[in-house]
Each structure stands twice: as structure tokens, then as C-alpha cells.
């Protein structure tokens, strides 16, 4: 049997002003976000985890902490798991009330297939795949067929999954299947290739009501 790399999105962030925090430092998990991380840590007990890798951003590190603790592991920080850059970082980004209502912002939306407002999708795919394979290799060094957990962010995870599944990268952000503290698992075959993708929401009961 091959190994699996479970790519986890971080838990809920304390963000009452609905700011697009992006790469900004200092954004911590909310109380509910910490609960989500704890729930996923318990869920992960069913797997033989060899390594825990995480984005350097605070919210990802805090999400990874209980997972690493429950498996008796240290967190390895991998910059390739970081959030995508975005020109609108630090601004409110709600439909009808945020930065998109200002005509000065529209020039950044002209090429959504790249996208023109931030890090190119192809670059996200390259770095995320490299991070996933690095985590798999690190876990294999610990023990044969051990799994890995990588904590990252919604957009890079979704673009990674889309690329692996052969889906188009241009998409409606509201339709991403990547909720808070969700897990997108990439399964490897005996030849070391990604053979399947599965998705789970261990902390679904804690998700904010829409």
C-alpha cells in the first residue's frame, strides 16, 4: 500500500472586520478555530502519521500544533505551503461592501484565469506539489507507508486539487470544496504517484452557519 499526504486547511481565524488577511502576520485562530484544530487532531489518530508540515503563517502553525502534539511530532515549517499573494490583502473583501465596489480595483480583475490579482495558479501548483512530495518523502524516511499532514490555506489547496483532478483552474471561489479545517487527502500508489484524492470535513459540526 502507498502512503497518503493529508493537506489540511487551517481553522477559523479571529477576523470580525472580514479583512482579507493574506500573507499578513499576526492573524490568530479564534476560539472556535482552536476547537476545530483539536477535532482534526483527534480525527487524525486513525492514521500512522510520520511528519507534520505547515505554512509559516500563524494560523497554520496554530492549527498544526495539536495535530503534531497528539502524534508526538515537531512541526516542520515549509514556506511552499503558504497562502497565495493577493493585491487586495489588508482590505475588506465582501461582495457589495468591500474593495470590489471601487472602480479602481477592477483593473486587477481582467484576467481571472491567471489570476491577475495575485500569485499565478501555475506557480501555486508547482510549489504545492513540491511541498506534498517533500512531506511524503519525509514521512517515508520515518517509516514505510507512513502518512504526512500538511497545513495550508484554501486557495492553494483548491488549486492543487483542481490540477491533480484535471479540473479547470478558473473557478467561482464560492464553490470551492475546502471548508475551514477540512482535509484534502492525496493518496500515493506503490510507484510513488498520486492515484486518488479524497475530501473530508472532520470539524463540520463547528463550521459557522451560513
N, C-alpha and C positions, 0 to 999 in steps of 0.2 A: 504494500500500500504506500502511496505517496503522502507527502505532508500537506498541510494547509496553512496559509497565511490569512489570518482574520484581520481585516482592515476596519477599525472601529472609528466612528465619528465621535468627537468629544461630546460631553454632556452640556446641559443648558448653561449659558453664561448670564451673569447678572448684568442686564442691559435694559433698564427701564425706559431709556430715551430712544431705543430702537436705532442705535448707531451701527453703521457698517464698520465693524472694528478691524477687519482685515488683518494686517500684519502688526498693528499697534500692540505694544507690550502692556502688561498690567491688567488684562481682562481676565477675571477670575470666574470660576464656576459659581452659580447660585447655590443655595441650599439644596434645591431640587436637582441641580446638576451633580452635586456630590452624591446624592442618593442614587442617581442614575449610574454613576461610576461604580458604586458599591454593588448594585444589582448585576451589572455586567461582570464584575469580578466574580461574584458567586456563580453566575451562569458559566463562566469560563473554566470552572473546576472540572467540567466533564472532559476537558481536553488536556493532553500532555504538552504543556507549554514550555518551550525551551528558552525563548527570549521575548522581551517586551521592548519594542522600539516606539518612539514618539516624536512628533513635531516639537520643535523648541519652544513654541508658544505656550504661555502659562496655562491656558485652558486645556490643552492637550496633555501637558505634564501632570496636571491635577487629576485628569481622567485616568491616566495610566497608573497613577500611584497605587490605588487599591488593587488593581489587577496584578501589578508587579509584586505587591506585598503578599497577596494570597498564594502566589506561586514561589515565594522566596527568592525573587529575582531583583536585580537592579534594572533601572530604566536606561536604555541606550538612546541618546538623542540623535536623530537623523534629520538634518536640515532639508532633505528631499521630501519629507512628509509635510512640509509647511503649507500654510494657506496660499492661495493664488493672489498675486498682486491685483489691485483694483484702483482705478483712478478716482473712484468715489469714496475711498476709505476715509473714515472720520466724519462722514455726513449721514444724515437721516436718509433712509432708502425705502420708505413705504410708498406704495402706489397712491397717487393723489395728494400726498402731503410731504413727500421727500424731494430729493435732489432732481428727480426725473421731470418734475413740473417746470423746471427752469430751462428755457431755450438754449442757454449757454452750455448745457450738458449734452444736448442732442448730438453734437458733432462726434461725441465719443461712442455713439451707438450705431454708426453707419455700417460696420462690418461685424455683425454678431457671430459669424462663423469662425472668426479668428480667436478670441473676440477683440474688438477694437478698444475696449475699456480696460483691458488688463493682460495678464500673462497668457500667451498663446496656448491653445489647447494641446497642440503637439508637444510643446515643452513640458506641460503638466504630465502628459502621458509618459514621456521619456523618463522624467525624474521619479515618478511614482512607480513605474515598472522596475527601475533600478533599485528603489528602496525596498520593494516587495521581494525581489530576488535576493537582495542582500540579507534581508531578515530570514528568508528561507534557508540560505546558506549558513547563517549564524546559528540557527536552530539545529540544523543537521550536524553541525560541529559539536553541539552539546550532546546529541544522541540521535540515532537513526529514527526517522519518521516523526520527530518532534515538531509540533506546530509553533507558529510565531504569532504574536499580536502586534499590530502597528496602529497607533492612534494618530489620526489625521483630521481632515476637515472636509466639509460636504462637497464642495465643487471638485477638488482634486480626486476624491473618491469616486464621484459620479462619472467624471470624465474617464478615469481609469477603467471603471466597469464598462462604460459605453464602448471604449476601444477594444477591450477583451471580448465583448459580446458582438462586436461588429456593428454597433448601432451608430447612427449619425451623431456628430458632436453638437451640432446646432440643436438647441432644445429649449423648452419652456422651464425656467427654474422652479416654477410651482409644481412641476410634475416629477421632480427628482425623487426616486425611491431611496432616500438616505436620511432618515429622521435622526433626531438627537440620540446619541449613544447607540445607534444601530450598528450592525456588523455585516460587512460585505466580505464573504469568505472566498478566497481564491484557492481552489484545490489543484494540487500538482499530481501528475501521473508518475509512473516509475522512471520515465525518461526525463523527468525534470521540467515538463511543460505544463502550462495551465490547461487543465482539462474540463473544468466546470466552475461555475460561480453560483453561490447561494447567498441568500439575504435573510437576516433575522433581526428582530426588534426585542431584545431581552427586557428592555425598560419601557415597553409600550404603555404599561399602566400608568407611568409617570409623565407621559407626554402632555404638554399643555393642551387644553381644549381649544378647538378652533372656533 
